[in-house]
Amino acid sequence: MKTIKYAVAAIALTTLSFGAFAAQSISPSEAQNMNKIGVVSADNATTLDGLEAQLASKAEQAGAKAYSITSANTNGKMSGTAVIYK
């Protein structure tokens, strides 16, 4: 029983810590107050939500706190870019 309590607590803390560091989508007006650190791109997404998820993941991997999607194209599969910020 004690092991289960520790396992549940560890899972809860892990989930909370991942959420605390995830890059957030922001509007261009919100981006004006942040420092641009680069650009990420993604392709071969089948939906707009999938494209946004790929861009968010790449922004997070790059250490960004936020990202703003700047383009999305649909030539067969979806592709797009986002500026990332700290």
ZAKOL-666940 format. One record per atom (N, C-alpha, C, O): x, y, z. Coordinates in steps of 0.2 Angstrom, whole numbers, padded with zeros to 4 digits, always signed. Example, Ala and Ser with C-alpha at 12.3 -4.5 7.8 and 13.67 -1.06 7.14 Angstrom:
BEGIN
+0066-0028+0039 +0062-0022+0039 +0066-0016+0039 +0071-0017+0042 +0064-0011+0035 +0068-0005+0036 +0064+0000+0039 +0067+0006+0040 
END
This chain:
BEGIN
+0004-0006+0000 +0000+0000+0000 +0004+0006+0000 +0003+0011-0003 +0010+0006+0004 +0014+0012+0004 +0018+0013-0002 +0019+0019-0004 +0019+0008-0006 +0023+0008-0013 +0018+0012-0018 +0020+0016-0022 +0011+0010-0017 +0007+0013-0022 +0006+0020-0020 +0006+0024-0025 +0006+0023-0014 +0006+0030-0013 +0012+0033-0015 +0011+0039-0018 +0018+0031-0015 +0024+0034-0018 +0023+0034-0025 +0025+0039-0028 +0021+0029-0028 +0020+0029-0036 +0016+0034-0038 +0017+0037-0043 +0010+0034-0035 +0005+0039-0037 +0008+0047-0036 +0007+0051-0040 +0011+0048-0030 +0014+0054-0029 +0019+0056-0034 +0020+0062-0036 +0023+0051-0036 +0029+0052-0041 +0026+0054-0048 +0028+0058-0051 +0020+0050-0050 +0017+0052-0056 +0014+0059-0056 +0014+0062-0061 +0011+0060-0051 +0008+0067-0050 +0013+0073-0051 +0012+0078-0054 +0018+0072-0047 +0024+0077-0048 +0027+0077-0054 +0028+0083-0057 +0028+0072-0058 +0031+0072-0064 +0026+0075-0069 +0028+0079-0073 +0019+0074-0069 +0015+0077-0073 +0014+0084-0072 +0014+0088-0077 +0015+0087-0066 +0015+0094-0064 +0021+0097-0067 +0021+0103-0070 +0027+0094-0066 +0033+0097-0068 +0033+0098-0076 +0036+0103-0079 +0031+0093-0080 +0031+0093-0087 +0026+0099-0089 +0028+0103-0094 +0020+0100-0086 +0016+0105-0088 +0019+0112-0086 +0017+0117-0090 +0023+0113-0081 +0026+0119-0079 +0031+0121-0084 +0032+0127-0085 +0034+0117-0088 +0040+0119-0093 +0037+0119-0100 +0041+0120-0104 +0031+0117-0101 +0029+0117-0108 +0029+0123-0111 +0027+0128-0108 +0031+0124-0118 +0030+0130-0121 +0023+0132-0123 +0019+0127-0124 +0021+0138-0122 +0014+0140-0123 +0014+0144-0130 +0018+0148-0131 +0008+0143-0133 +0007+0147-0139 +0005+0154-0137 +0001+0155-0132 +0008+0159-0140 +0006+0166-0139 +0004+0170-0145 +0006+0168-0150 +0001+0176-0144 -0001+0180-0150 +0005+0184-0152 +0010+0185-0147 +0005+0187-0158 +0011+0192-0159 +0011+0198-0155 +0017+0200-0154 +0006+0200-0152 +0006+0206-0148 +0009+0204-0141 +0013+0208-0138 +0008+0198-0139 +0011+0195-0132 +0019+0194-0134 +0023+0195-0129 +0021+0193-0140 +0028+0191-0141 +0032+0197-0141 +0038+0197-0140 +0029+0203-0142 +0033+0209-0142 +0037+0211-0136 +0042+0214-0136 +0034+0208-0130 +0038+0209-0124 +0043+0203-0122 +0045+0203-0116 +0044+0199-0127 +0048+0193-0125 +0054+0193-0130 +0055+0197-0135 +0059+0189-0128 +0066+0189-0132 +0065+0183-0137 +0065+0177-0135 +0066+0185-0144 +0066+0179-0149 +0073+0176-0148 +0078+0178-0148 +0072+0169-0148 +0078+0165-0148 +0079+0160-0154 +0084+0157-0155 +0074+0160-0159 +0075+0156-0165 +0068+0155-0168 +0063+0158-0167 +0069+0150-0173 +0063+0148-0177 +0063+0141-0177 +0068+0137-0178 +0057+0137-0177 +0056+0130-0178 +0052+0129-0184 +0047+0133-0185 +0052+0123-0187 +0048+0121-0192 +0046+0114-0191 +0049+0110-0188 +0040+0112-0194 +0037+0106-0194 +0034+0104-0201 +0032+0109-0204 +0034+0098-0203 +0030+0096-0209 +0027+0089-0208 +0028+0085-0203 +0024+0087-0213 +0020+0080-0214 +0015+0079-0208 +0013+0074-0207 +0012+0085-0206 +0006+0084-0201 +0000+0083-0205 -0001+0085-0211 -0005+0079-0203 -0011+0078-0206 -0017+0082-0204 -0022+0083-0208 -0016+0086-0198 -0021+0091-0196 -0018+0097-0193 -0012+0097-0192 -0021+0102-0193 -0019+0108-0190 -0017+0107-0183 -0012+0110-0180 -0021+0103-0179 -0019+0102-0172 -0012+0098-0172 -0008+0099-0167 -0011+0093-0176 -0005+0090-0176 +0001+0094-0178 +0006+0093-0175 +0000+0099-0183 +0005+0103-0184 +0007+0108-0178 +0013+0109-0177 +0002+0110-0175 +0003+0114-0169 +0007+0110-0163 +0011+0113-0160 +0005+0104-0163 +0008+0100-0158 +0015+0098-0159 +0020+0099-0155 +0017+0097-0166 +0024+0097-0168 +0028+0103-0167 +0034+0103-0164 +0025+0109-0168 +0029+0115-0167 +0030+0116-0160 +0035+0119-0158 +0025+0115-0155 +0025+0116-0148 +0031+0111-0145 +0035+0113-0141 +0031+0105-0148 +0036+0100-0146 +0043+0103-0147 +0048+0102-0143 +0044+0105-0153 +0051+0107-0156 +0052+0114-0152 +0058+0115-0150 +0048+0118-0150 +0049+0124-0146 +0051+0122-0139 +0056+0125-0137 +0048+0117-0136 +0050+0115-0130 +0057+0112-0130 +0061+0113-0125 +0058+0108-0135 +0065+0105-0135 +0070+0110-0136 +0076+0109-0134 +0069+0116-0139 +0074+0121-0140 +0074+0125-0134 +0078+0130-0134 +0071+0124-0129 +0071+0128-0122 +0067+0134-0122 +0068+0138-0118 +0062+0134-0127 +0058+0140-0127 +0052+0140-0122 +0050+0135-0120 +0050+0146-0119 +0045+0147-0115 +0038+0148-0119 +0033+0146-0116 +0039+0150-0125 +0033+0152-0129 +0035+0152-0136 +0041+0152-0138 +0030+0151-0140 +0030+0151-0148 +0024+0155-0151 +0019+0155-0148 +0026+0157-0157 +0020+0161-0161 +0021+0158-0168 +0026+0159-0171 +0015+0155-0170 +0015+0152-0177 +0015+0157-0182 +0011+0162-0181 +0019+0157-0187 +0020+0162-0192 +0018+0160-0199 +0016+0164-0203 +0017+0153-0200 +0015+0151-0206 +0012+0144-0206 +0015+0140-0202 +0008+0142-0210 +0005+0135-0211 +0003+0134-0218 +0000+0139-0221 +0005+0129-0221 +0004+0127-0228 +0001+0120-0229 +0002+0116-0225 -0003+0119-0234 -0006+0113-0235 -0005+0110-0242 -0010+0110-0246 +0001+0109-0244 +0002+0106-0251 +0003+0098-0250 +0008+0096-0249 -0003+0095-0249 -0003+0088-0248 -0003+0087-0240 -0008+0086-0237 +0003+0087-0237 +0003+0087-0230 +0004+0094-0227 +0007+0098-0231 +0003+0095-0221 +0003+0102-0218 +0010+0103-0216 +0014+0098-0213 +0013+0109-0216 +0019+0111-0214 +0018+0118-0211 +0014+0122-0213 +0023+0120-0207 +0023+0127-0204 +0029+0129-0200 +0033+0125-0199 +0029+0135-0198 +0035+0138-0194 +0032+0142-0188 +0026+0144-0188 +0036+0143-0183 +0035+0147-0178 +0041+0150-0175 +0046+0147-0175 +0040+0156-0173 +0046+0160-0169 +0045+0157-0162 +0040+0157-0159 +0051+0156-0159 +0051+0154-0152 +0054+0159-0148 +0059+0163-0150 +0052+0160-0141 +0054+0165-0137 +0056+0162-0130 +0053+0157-0128 +0060+0166-0126 +0061+0165-0119 +0059+0171-0115 +0060+0171-0109 
END
